Amino acid sequence: MPISLPQMELHSPELARIAELLPLIEARLSLPSAPLGIREAAEFLGVGQKEVYRLAGERLIPGIKVANSWRFCREDLAEWVRFSALEGREITVEELRKFQMQQKVGRSK
């Protein structure tokens, strides 16, 4: 027995607007996020700015110092939090890179 679906207005202004915005949304999602500064990284991690300076200086969180400013990738910080939680302690950047490589190898199998 065939299933009857309700009729939908396929040419509504809302659907037309969604169809118009979809390529822009897809393009935006594929772009890497803008790097975070100390303040944004502190907000993201829920710690103070001094703690971010300490963690970055000790190479406990992934980041790069450009001139006199630290820059952080949101995705790398999120992975650092995730892997630190799995380990039950703050992991080092080197440990994070090993975890990331293991993840890539596991996905390619």
C-alpha positions in Angstrom: 0.0 0.0 0.0 1.6 3.3 -1.0 2.2 5.9 1.6 0.5 9.2 1.1 2.6 12.3 1.9 1.1 15.7 2.6 1.5 18.2 -0.2 4.2 20.7 0.5 4.5 24.1 -1.1 7.9 23.7 -2.8 8.1 27.2 -4.0 7.5 29.0 -0.7 9.6 32.2 0.0 11.2 30.4 3.0 12.4 27.4 1.0 13.6 29.7 -1.8 15.7 31.7 0.7 17.1 28.4 2.2 18.0 27.2 -1.2 19.7 30.6 -1.9 21.7 30.5 1.4 22.7 26.8 1.3 25.8 27.2 -0.9 27.0 30.1 1.4 26.4 28.0 4.5 28.3 25.0 3.0 31.2 27.2 2.0 31.3 28.7 5.5 31.3 25.3 7.1 34.3 24.2 5.0 36.4 27.2 6.0 38.8 26.8 9.0 37.7 28.9 11.9 39.6 32.1 12.7 42.4 31.7 15.2 41.7 32.5 18.8 43.8 35.0 20.9 44.5 34.6 24.6 41.2 36.0 25.7 39.1 33.9 23.3 41.1 30.8 24.2 40.6 31.5 27.9 36.8 31.9 27.4 36.7 28.7 25.3 38.6 26.7 28.0 36.9 28.3 30.9 40.1 29.4 32.6 41.8 32.7 33.2 44.2 34.4 30.7 47.2 33.8 32.9 46.4 30.1 32.9 46.4 30.1 29.1 49.7 31.9 29.0 51.1 29.2 31.4 49.7 26.3 29.5 50.9 27.7 26.1 54.4 28.6 27.5 54.8 25.0 28.9 53.6 23.6 25.6 50.6 21.9 27.3 48.1 23.3 24.9 48.5 23.6 21.1 49.2 27.1 19.9 51.7 29.2 18.1 53.3 32.5 19.1 53.3 35.0 16.3 55.5 38.0 17.1 54.4 38.7 20.7 50.9 37.2 20.4 49.6 33.6 21.0 47.2 32.1 18.4 45.1 29.0 18.9 43.0 26.8 16.7 39.6 26.1 18.2 39.5 22.6 16.8 42.9 21.8 18.3 41.9 23.1 21.7 38.7 21.0 21.6 40.7 17.9 20.8 43.2 18.7 23.6 40.2 19.0 26.0 38.8 15.7 24.8 42.0 13.7 24.9 43.0 15.2 28.3 39.6 14.1 29.6 40.2 10.6 28.3 43.6 10.5 30.0 42.4 12.1 33.2 45.1 14.8 33.1 46.4 17.6 31.0 48.2 16.1 28.1 51.2 17.7 26.3 51.1 18.9 22.7 53.3 16.0 21.7 50.9 13.5 23.3 48.0 15.3 21.5 49.8 15.0 18.1 50.3 11.2 18.8 46.6 10.8 19.6 45.7 12.7 16.4 48.0 10.5 14.3 46.4 7.4 15.9 43.0 8.7 15.0 44.0 9.3 11.4 45.5 5.8 11.1 42.4 4.3 12.7 40.1 6.1 10.3 42.1 5.1 7.2 41.7 1.4 8.0 
